[in-house]
Amino acid sequence: MKMGQRLLVFALKASKRFAEAFLSLRHGQAPNMQS
């Protein structure tokens, strides 16, 4: 159970970082894609 909890926390942190990187990347590419 302890291992699963650690995995869950790791997954949450990883997904949060991935989401932030994806949003910043998308935000940076948006103007280039339109023009």
Gaussian input, Z-matrix of N, CA and C with variables (Angstrom, degrees):
# hf/3-21g

backbone

0 1
 N
 C     1     B1
 C     2     B2     1     A1
 N     3     B3     2     A2     1     D1
 C     4     B4     3     A3     2     D2
 C     5     B5     4     A4     3     D3
 N     6     B6     5     A5     4     D4
 C     7     B7     6     A6     5     D5
 C     8     B8     7     A7     6     D6
 N     9     B9     8     A8     7     D7
 C    10    B10     9     A9     8     D8
 C    11    B11    10    A10     9     D9
 N    12    B12    11    A11    10    D10
 C    13    B13    12    A12    11    D11
 C    14    B14    13    A13    12    D12
 N    15    B15    14    A14    13    D13
 C    16    B16    15    A15    14    D14
 C    17    B17    16    A16    15    D15
 N    18    B18    17    A17    16    D16
 C    19    B19    18    A18    17    D17
 C    20    B20    19    A19    18    D18
 N    21    B21    20    A20    19    D19
 C    22    B22    21    A21    20    D20
 C    23    B23    22    A22    21    D21
 N    24    B24    23    A23    22    D22
 C    25    B25    24    A24    23    D23
 C    26    B26    25    A25    24    D24
 N    27    B27    26    A26    25    D25
 C    28    B28    27    A27    26    D26
 C    29    B29    28    A28    27    D27
 N    30    B30    29    A29    28    D28
 C    31    B31    30    A30    29    D29
 C    32    B32    31    A31    30    D30
 N    33    B33    32    A32    31    D31
 C    34    B34    33    A33    32    D32
 C    35    B35    34    A34    33    D33
 N    36    B36    35    A35    34    D34
 C    37    B37    36    A36    35    D35
 C    38    B38    37    A37    36    D36
 N    39    B39    38    A38    37    D37
 C    40    B40    39    A39    38    D38
 C    41    B41    40    A40    39    D39
 N    42    B42    41    A41    40    D40
 C    43    B43    42    A42    41    D41
 C    44    B44    43    A43    42    D42
 N    45    B45    44    A44    43    D43
 C    46    B46    45    A45    44    D44
 C    47    B47    46    A46    45    D45
 N    48    B48    47    A47    46    D46
 C    49    B49    48    A48    47    D47
 C    50    B50    49    A49    48    D48
 N    51    B51    50    A50    49    D49
 C    52    B52    51    A51    50    D50
 C    53    B53    52    A52    51    D51
 N    54    B54    53    A53    52    D52
 C    55    B55    54    A54    53    D53
 C    56    B56    55    A55    54    D54
 N    57    B57    56    A56    55    D55
 C    58    B58    57    A57    56    D56
 C    59    B59    58    A58    57    D57
 N    60    B60    59    A59    58    D58
 C    61    B61    60    A60    59    D59
 C    62    B62    61    A61    60    D60
 N    63    B63    62    A62    61    D61
 C    64    B64    63    A63    62    D62
 C    65    B65    64    A64    63    D63
 N    66    B66    65    A65    64    D64
 C    67    B67    66    A66    65    D65
 C    68    B68    67    A67    66    D66
 N    69    B69    68    A68    67    D67
 C    70    B70    69    A69    68    D68
 C    71    B71    70    A70    69    D69
 N    72    B72    71    A71    70    D70
 C    73    B73    72    A72    71    D71
 C    74    B74    73    A73    72    D72
 N    75    B75    74    A74    73    D73
 C    76    B76    75    A75    74    D74
 C    77    B77    76    A76    75    D75
 N    78    B78    77    A77    76    D76
 C    79    B79    78    A78    77    D77
 C    80    B80    79    A79    78    D78
 N    81    B81    80    A80    79    D79
 C    82    B82    81    A81    80    D80
 C    83    B83    82    A82    81    D81
 N    84    B84    83    A83    82    D82
 C    85    B85    84    A84    83    D83
 C    86    B86    85    A85    84    D84
 N    87    B87    86    A86    85    D85
 C    88    B88    87    A87    86    D86
 C    89    B89    88    A88    87    D87
 N    90    B90    89    A89    88    D88
 C    91    B91    90    A90    89    D89
 C    92    B92    91    A91    90    D90
 N    93    B93    92    A92    91    D91
 C    94    B94    93    A93    92    D92
 C    95    B95    94    A94    93    D93
 N    96    B96    95    A95    94    D94
 C    97    B97    96    A96    95    D95
 C    98    B98    97    A97    96    D96
 N    99    B99    98    A98    97    D97
 C   100   B100    99    A99    98    D98
 C   101   B101   100   A100    99    D99
 N   102   B102   101   A101   100   D100
 C   103   B103   102   A102   101   D101
 C   104   B104   103   A103   102   D102

   B1=1.4625
   B2=1.5334
   B3=1.3321
   B4=1.4547
   B5=1.5357
   B6=1.3359
   B7=1.4557
   B8=1.5259
   B9=1.3362
   B10=1.4580
   B11=1.5241
   B12=1.3358
   B13=1.4643
   B14=1.5260
   B15=1.3346
   B16=1.4625
   B17=1.5192
   B18=1.3329
   B19=1.4622
   B20=1.5243
   B21=1.3345
   B22=1.4591
   B23=1.5287
   B24=1.3312
   B25=1.4677
   B26=1.5270
   B27=1.3322
   B28=1.4623
   B29=1.5268
   B30=1.3314
   B31=1.4665
   B32=1.5292
   B33=1.3275
   B34=1.4635
   B35=1.5241
   B36=1.3357
   B37=1.4654
   B38=1.5183
   B39=1.3301
   B40=1.4646
   B41=1.5291
   B42=1.3318
   B43=1.4640
   B44=1.5261
   B45=1.3273
   B46=1.4680
   B47=1.5275
   B48=1.3405
   B49=1.4618
   B50=1.5209
   B51=1.3417
   B52=1.4612
   B53=1.5273
   B54=1.3360
   B55=1.4635
   B56=1.5260
   B57=1.3233
   B58=1.4695
   B59=1.5198
   B60=1.3351
   B61=1.4672
   B62=1.5255
   B63=1.3311
   B64=1.4629
   B65=1.5265
   B66=1.3331
   B67=1.4601
   B68=1.5242
   B69=1.3280
   B70=1.4636
   B71=1.5200
   B72=1.3353
   B73=1.4613
   B74=1.5243
   B75=1.3301
   B76=1.4586
   B77=1.5342
   B78=1.3228
   B79=1.4623
   B80=1.5286
   B81=1.3286
   B82=1.4643
   B83=1.5191
   B84=1.3178
   B85=1.4598
   B86=1.5276
   B87=1.3200
   B88=1.4601
   B89=1.5371
   B90=1.3422
   B91=1.4673
   B92=1.5275
   B93=1.3282
   B94=1.4651
   B95=1.5273
   B96=1.3225
   B97=1.4622
   B98=1.5323
   B99=1.3213
   B100=1.4647
   B101=1.5278
   B102=1.3301
   B103=1.4556
   B104=1.5134
   A1=110.14
   A2=115.83
   A3=118.90
   A4=110.52
   A5=114.82
   A6=119.48
   A7=110.82
   A8=116.27
   A9=119.97
   A10=111.47
   A11=115.47
   A12=119.36
   A13=109.87
   A14=115.88
   A15=119.28
   A16=110.27
   A17=115.12
   A18=120.04
   A19=110.11
   A20=116.14
   A21=120.84
   A22=110.51
   A23=116.59
   A24=120.72
   A25=110.05
   A26=116.14
   A27=120.48
   A28=110.57
   A29=115.86
   A30=120.49
   A31=110.56
   A32=116.36
   A33=120.30
   A34=110.83
   A35=116.40
   A36=120.26
   A37=110.52
   A38=115.98
   A39=120.42
   A40=110.51
   A41=116.53
   A42=120.14
   A43=110.64
   A44=116.75
   A45=120.48
   A46=110.10
   A47=115.70
   A48=119.35
   A49=110.32
   A50=116.23
   A51=120.71
   A52=110.38
   A53=115.54
   A54=119.89
   A55=110.60
   A56=116.85
   A57=120.62
   A58=110.49
   A59=116.20
   A60=120.46
   A61=110.11
   A62=116.43
   A63=120.77
   A64=110.69
   A65=117.01
   A66=120.75
   A67=110.78
   A68=117.25
   A69=120.40
   A70=110.00
   A71=116.14
   A72=120.17
   A73=109.81
   A74=115.83
   A75=120.96
   A76=109.91
   A77=116.41
   A78=120.75
   A79=109.95
   A80=116.34
   A81=120.55
   A82=112.11
   A83=117.48
   A84=120.83
   A85=112.37
   A86=117.23
   A87=120.91
   A88=113.03
   A89=119.41
   A90=120.11
   A91=111.69
   A92=116.87
   A93=120.02
   A94=111.09
   A95=115.99
   A96=119.99
   A97=110.45
   A98=116.83
   A99=119.66
   A100=111.61
   A101=117.92
   A102=120.38
   A103=113.87
   D1=-38.44
   D2=-179.88
   D3=-64.40
   D4=-39.83
   D5=-179.45
   D6=-64.17
   D7=-41.24
   D8=179.77
   D9=-63.22
   D10=-37.70
   D11=179.78
   D12=-65.68
   D13=-40.55
   D14=179.20
   D15=-63.94
   D16=-40.46
   D17=-179.64
   D18=-64.29
   D19=-39.83
   D20=-179.44
   D21=-63.61
   D22=-44.60
   D23=179.24
   D24=-63.06
   D25=-42.13
   D26=179.15
   D27=-62.36
   D28=-42.09
   D29=-179.55
   D30=-64.85
   D31=-40.58
   D32=179.89
   D33=-64.05
   D34=-44.89
   D35=179.84
   D36=-64.45
   D37=-43.11
   D38=-178.53
   D39=-64.42
   D40=-44.21
   D41=-178.91
   D42=-65.93
   D43=-35.52
   D44=179.38
   D45=-66.20
   D46=-44.69
   D47=179.67
   D48=-65.41
   D49=-38.94
   D50=179.70
   D51=-64.30
   D52=-41.52
   D53=-179.62
   D54=-64.59
   D55=-42.00
   D56=179.72
   D57=-64.04
   D58=-44.11
   D59=-179.95
   D60=-64.89
   D61=-41.62
   D62=-179.71
   D63=-63.89
   D64=-42.86
   D65=-178.95
   D66=-66.30
   D67=-43.10
   D68=-179.56
   D69=-66.30
   D70=-38.89
   D71=179.39
   D72=-65.80
   D73=-44.73
   D74=-179.44
   D75=-64.64
   D76=-40.07
   D77=-179.25
   D78=-65.26
   D79=-37.74
   D80=-179.85
   D81=-73.28
   D82=-30.33
   D83=-177.58
   D84=-88.00
   D85=-19.45
   D86=-175.75
   D87=-54.24
   D88=-50.54
   D89=-179.32
   D90=-62.41
   D91=-38.12
   D92=-178.84
   D93=-67.26
   D94=-35.85
   D95=-177.93
   D96=-69.60
   D97=-35.59
   D98=-176.47
   D99=-77.89
   D100=-36.87
   D101=-175.41
   D102=-88.43

